[in-house]
């Protein structure tokens, strides 16, 4: 079997995480916290981090600035063993960044700068690198537009590249026409449950997922937070539980699930087995601060999945 070579394309963000934050001090008040960290994040960069841990060869593509924020983002990705040569750097646009005050229960409100992510277009796509990859994971297609995303995914499929897509916008901002044109070229659609309902404009999770399948998507793996994931194909729906862990921070858990799922698929595992690996990766990331939490590899993630208790 050919080694899994993934291009993660789309959203790159530098996260600044602070915990625990119960409230913002009034006026110019101050409060002490336990931890402040900076990590690479986003539906492309965050997924790349966990894919690399699990043994995939990863190149990441997207738009960032030439600012110090972009320098830090590149440094963090390189340190994780990710090839960043496909990133394009904008002189006149800031790198996307978020400040995340993490609540004691792991919730994460966000202060977000869109930055250069929305400037990525067809002229920036490394077509040769996409054609040479085994997998293309496109994160946040709604930021670059459905028609642009469809052209990229269509090109990948023409070159026998397995395609997957994760969404970025919350469901309340989603509409079906934002993703309909690209669905015929998506092997694996990896949204969360809120996004399925919002983008499908349906009220039932399975019904919404089947709307995506009817438009051409091969499989929908929808994450449901602590309730695990739901796999929906033309043959039916199957639940995969999450694992019982003490949650510190949910930042990057969806990206970690995507990475684990895609790594499993690349290893020839069934969709259910791949989703179990995705749930294990998400649980490992959730136990610390940031998208890059956890010093684990594929054998350790598999061992975790075999020995830890699923949520009921």
N, C-alpha and C positions, 0 to 999 in steps of 0.2 A: 504494500500500500504506500502511495506517495505521501511524504510528510505533509502535515497540514500547514499550509502557508496562507495566512489571513491578512487581508487589507481591511482595516477598520477605517471607515470614512465618515466624516461629519463633524459632530460637536466636540470641541475641545475647550475645557474650562479649567482655570486654576481655582480650587476651592480653598477658602480660609475658614476653618472650623473652630468653634469655640464651645467648650462644655465645662460644667453644665450652666445653662442660662435659663433662669426661671422668669426673669423680667429685665428689661433694659432700665438702668438707673435714670432717674429724672434729672433734667438740667445737665450739669457737668459732673454729676456724681460718678462714682467708680465702684466696682465690685471685683473681688478676686475670683478667679476661675481655676479649674484643675489643669486644663490643657488647651493649647492653641496649636493647630497644625495647618500646614499647607500641603495639598495633594493635587495630583492630576485627576481630572474627573470629566464627565460628559459621556454621552451615549457612544462616542467613538473612543475617546481616550480611556474612560473608565473600563469599558469592555476590554480594551487592549491590555490593561494591567493584569486582569485575572486570566485572560487567555495565555499571556506569557508565563504566568506562574504555573499554569496547567500544562505547559510544554509545547504550545503552538509557536510557530515562527510568525512574528507579527510585525507588519509595517502599518503605520497610521498616516492618514491623509486628511487634510482640512486646512482651514485658514486661521492664523493667529497673527498678532502684531509683532513689531520689532522692538517692543517695549520690554522693560525688565520682567514684567509678568510673563511674557512669552518666553524669555530666556529661562526663567525658573521652570515653566511648564516643560520645555524641551529637556532640561536637565533631569527632571523627575522621571520623564518617560525613558530617557536614555539609561538612567540608573536601573530601571526595571527591565532592561534588555530589549527595548522596543526600538525599531528603526524609525527615525523621525525625518528622514531625508525627503519624504513626500509631502511634508507640510509646506504650505506657502505662507510667506510672511508679508503682511501689509505695513507699509510705511505710515499710512494716514489713518489707521484704525487700531483701536486698542484690542488686546487679547481679552477674550471673554473671561469673566471672573465672578465668583459668588462668595458672599459672606454668609455662613451658616451658623446661627446660634442654636446649638443643640440642647433641647429640653432634657430634663432628667429621665423622661420615659423614652428617649430616643427620637422623638419627633424633631423635624428639621425645617422650620420656616427659612425662607431664603431672601436675600437681597442680591439681585442678579444684574450683571451687565452683559447684554447680548454680544457686543463686540464684533470681532471679525467673522464669527461663524456664519452670519447671514450674507457675507460677500462671496462665498464659495460658489463657483460656477463651472460650466463645462470646459472653459479654457484652462481651468486649474486641475482637471482630472488627470492622473497619471495612467493613461489608457494601457500602456504596455505592462505596467505593474499589475493592473487589474487582470489583464488577460493571462498573466503568468501565475496568478494566485489560484489556490484551490477553493478559497472562500472569500466572498465580499460581504462585510457587515456594514450596512448603511444606517447610521444613527441620526435621527432627527431630520427626515426628509422634508418635513413641512417647512423647515427654515430655508431650504434652497428651492422649493417649489416642486410640485408633483411632476411636471413635465420634464424638468431637469433630472429629477431622481429616476423617472421612468427610463430616460435615455441611458443613464449610467447602468441601471440594473439590466436593461435589455442587452446592452453590450456585454455585460458579464455573462449572461445566460448564453449568448451566441458563442462564447468562448468556453463553454462547459464549466463555468465557475458557479459553485453553490452560492445562492444569495439569501441574505437574511436582513430584516429591517426591524429596528426598534423606533418607537415614537418618543417625542420629547414633550410636546404640549400637554397640559392637563386636559382631561376629557371635555370639560366645559368649554374649552376653546376649539375643540375639534369638530370638523365637518367631513362628511364622506367624500366630497369632491377634492379634499386635500390629499387623499391617498388613493382614490379609485384608479387613476391612470397607471400607477406603478404596480398594482396588485397582480397583474398577469405575469410579472417577472420576479415574484417573491416566492422562494421555496419555504422559508420559515419567517412568519410574522410574530414578533416578540413584544407585544404591548403589555400594559397592566390592565386590570379589569375596568378601571375608570376610563381608560382610553378606548377600550373596546366599545363601551357603551356610548361614549361621546362621539367618536369618529364614525361609528356605524349608524348612529342616530336611532338605536334600538333600546328597548328597556330590559332585555334579557341577555345575559352574557353569551349563552350558546347561540341564540338567534343572531346576535351581533357578529360573533365569530364566523358563523356560517354565511353571513352576507359577504365577508371578506373571501371566503372560500369560493363562493359562487362567482366572484369577480376574477378568480384566477389564483389566489394564494394557495400554496400547497398544504400548509399546516399552520395553525395558530396555537401558540403556547402563551397563554395569558397568566401573568403572575397576579396573586391575590393577597399579598402581604403575608400575614401569619397563617392564612388559610392555604398556602402553597400555590400550586399552579394548576391550570386546567388546559389539557391538550384537546384540541378540536380538529378533527379531520372529516372527510366525507363519510367515513364509516361510523362516526359517533364522537362522544366526549369522554375523557378519562381524567380523574383527579389525581394529582401527585402531591402528597402532604409536604408541608415545611417541617423543619426540625426544631425541636425544643431547645432554645438557647436563651441566655440572659442578654437581651438586646441593649447595646450601648448607643448605637447610631445606625439608622437605616440608610444613610447616604451610600450610594453605589450598589445597593443590594440588587436592584433590578439589572444593572449592568453586569454584576457578578453572575446572576442567574443566566443572562444571555450568553456570557462567556462559557460557563460550565455546560450549558446546553449545546452550544456550537462545538465545543471541544469533544463532547460525547458523540455528536453526529460525525465529526471528523475521524473519530476512532472506530466508526462502524457500529456504534451502539444503537439500540432501538430508541425511538423518541421518548419512551417512558424512562429508559435507563439514562438517557441524556438529560432529561428533566430532573432526575434524582441527583445527578452530578451538579446541575444548575442550582438546585435547592441547597445542596451541601456547600457550594461556593458562597451562596448568598448568606447562609448561616455563619460561615467562618468570617466573612467580612463584617457582619452585623455586630460582632462581639468587640469591636474596637472602633476607633475614630477615623473616618475617611474611607474613600473608595479603595485605597491601597492597603487597608488593614489586613494583617495575617501573613505570616511567613509559612506558607503551605505550598505543596506541589500536588501533582495528580495522585500519587499513591496515598498521600495523607488525606486528600479530599475524599478519595474512595473509602479509605479506612473510617473516616468520620461518618460517611453515609451508611456504612455497614454496622457501626457500633452505637450510633446515637439514636435516641428515641424520636420518632416522628410525632408531630403535634396531632392531637385528636380533636 
